[in-house]
């Protein structure tokens, strides 16, 4: 099994490394999502990024002039994905104007509206519909060396930012009210973290699809939450869970000729069940 995986490394090395880096990056960001009980936010933001890609593809087909050639590039699709995901993340941090809708209500509205519009926008475009369906099902095969560099820089930047502001981020994740009482500018930090969430999710979805993006955003953090008693170790345990399951998922996917994204998310789901079982046993004892 290992020998076969190593033999495939030359052909799929970019896909493997990109998958692992995305898993590490999303697992770190996902800790804040899980700590604030906003798990469904990841699905909503991912779906909004899919809508952004669908809109970009349709605009690229409708605007056929030479000045609009850039709309059909991968960079334009990534920018639109990140723009829509950032907008969705910012929108869901606000309550409804007069009716006082909850955060969950706005998140559900973003998810359902984006999911339906993404299909409707590309319904008459065979290429666009196929691309949206690929994003929804998740595929890592098309990753490139550029993706490896981009997500590698993303991981390094996130780790450095955590090292600089870890105390504020930890306090904000555990108790926003206490953070405000301690003099931390909660609104500013929440805005910055929301922007980063949208950028990371939008960029990841363009490469790995919705299933893998959402899975790596919430499942490693949930596993770590059940294994750790304090918040600080989460930032080490969650990336380790994402990396180990990602590596095992790629090996098993290659051995069984299965999609690596789906295999990894299945392993993460199994890891969460085992974490729940371990926690239950600890409580019984």
Buried (B, 14 or more C-beta within 10 A) or exposed (E): EEEEBEEBEEEBEBBBBBBBBBBBBBBBBBBBBBBBEBBBBBBBBBBBBBBBBBBBBBBBBEEEEEEBEEBBEEEBBBBBBBBBBBBBBBBBBEEEEEEEBEBEBBBBBBBEBBBEBBBEBBEEBEEBBEBBEBBBBBBBEBBEEEBBEBBBEBBEEBBEBBEEBEEBBBBBBBEBEEBBEEEBEBEEBBBBBBBBBBBBBBBBBBBBBBBBBBBBBBBBBBBBBBBBEEBEEBBEBBBBBBBBBBBBBBBBBBBEEEBBBBBBBBBBBEBBEEBEEEEEEEEEE
